[in-house]
Amino acid sequence: MRVLLIGANGYIGRFVADRLLADPAVQLTALGRGDDADVRFDLATGSPGALTRFLDAVHPGVVVNCAGATRGGARELTRHNTVAVATVCEALRRSGCGARLVQIGCGSEYGPSQAGSSTAEDAVPRPGGPYGVSKLAATELVLGSGLDAVVLRVFSPAGPGTPAGSPLGRLAEAMRRAMQSGDGELKLGGLGVQRDFVDVRDVARAVHAASLSAAQGVINIGSGRAVRLRDAAAVLARVAGYGGALHELDTPPGPLRGALAGPRMDAEHAAPVAYPYPDGCGSWQQADVRTARDRLGWRPRINLEESLADIWMEAACRI
């Protein structure tokens, strides 16, 4: 099976590449903007015609798109998350390869949900920020393309390689600095948020399964269990051997500061001001993952403690 992987150098893409390369039946070609890609191509600026010519030459059976941006303004997010996917869809429509498309979506497409609920694929998406909007637009392009396609809506990926700017990455870095300086207490904000964390290696397994399946439409990929960041911090402290006290700041983080930042003060009233969580998903998110089980035969295998242990090992090695 010939697979074209777009975004192989990204956080999720690296693990998808490893998973696909471990399958002896897969012939993998990586397309991306980096020098180490098999083929250099920028989806945000390249034309569908150029990509079509490449597809016709390689003739993949599956195209996996892990490329995209998680940070930046609305224009940048739209270019990398929406326009890029439009290029992929148009190129596949023009090509004679007939490849199946596996698109990586995200839980932020759903937006806020009611505490205690599990979000299923038939929920009406109401993204609360530009990132979720740009990813939802990409999903709609894929679903309306007429292609043999599936969108995996990945909730909160965790594990090795977790970006330092993510909530868990910031948590690990804050704990590393506290231990390095000998601080006996760690003050953190935004720990009340609850998210559905899924290990990135389990995400890669889901991508592999989706590549081999005939499933179409949207499929949630998560653990099926919401975890409070406060509890994740306690687990990380145990894994790291941090014996200090964890103190939670009461005010949710500002949109530019992110979870685990301190409270922001209003200059006029000199009091903490509450801001929405940066991913636009409110205080609670939990995936209903029954479709992944039924249609892909997929279940998460790696628990959050193992994911946090791997995050800590990487953080502890930083100088």
Salt bridges, closest charged atoms under 4 A:
ASP23 OD2 - HIS208 NE2 2.88
ASP35 OD1 - ARG40 NH1 2.86
GLU90 OE1 - ARG93 NH2 2.61
GLU90 OE2 - ARG94 NE 2.96
GLU109 OE1 - ARG153 NE 2.79
ASP148 OD1 - ARG100 NH1 2.68
GLU173 OE2 - ARG176 NH2 2.69
GLU173 OE2 - ARG177 NE 2.97
GLU173 OE1 - ARG318 NH1 3.20
GLU185 OE1 - HIS247 NE2 3.20
ASP199 OD1 - ARG201 NE 2.73
ASP202 OD1 - ARG205 NH1 2.83
GLU248 OE1 - ARG230 NE 2.64
ASP266 OD1 - HIS269 ND1 3.34
ASP279 OD2 - ARG195 NE 2.85
ASP288 OD2 - ARG290 NH2 2.63
ASP294 OD1 - ARG293 NE 2.93
GLU305 OE1 - ARG238 NH2 3.42
ASP310 OD2 - ARG201 NH2 2.68
